[in-house]
Amino acid sequence: MEEYMLPCMSKKLFGIECLGCGTQRAFVLLLKGEFVEAFKMYPPIYTLVILFLFIFLHLIDKSRNYTRIVISLAILNLIVMIVSYAIKMYF
């Protein structure tokens, strides 16, 4: 499956991982049911899945307003991404 994944252009060009490095592999691990391994690969995978679920609900269910939830989850996801990236790069 990994031969079909997109390479990280940041890592390829500059030798530095980006904030999203590991997302594809973590998603594949989630699909396989390897939840702990997915978290170890990319800790924000769970907040990202929840964010996309609410974005999907926001697009489908027009009777409710999910804007606040989507914005809050996006901010939370960004914070988790930055913290996990800092831990990975500096510790």
Secondary structure as GFF3:
##gff-version 3
##sequence-region A 1 91
A	DSSP	three_ten_helix	2	4	.	.	.	ID=ss1
A	DSSP	alpha_helix	9	14	.	.	.	ID=ss2
A	DSSP	alpha_helix	23	32	.	.	.	ID=ss3
A	DSSP	alpha_helix	35	41	.	.	.	ID=ss4
A	DSSP	alpha_helix	45	60	.	.	.	ID=ss5
A	DSSP	alpha_helix	67	90	.	.	.	ID=ss6
###
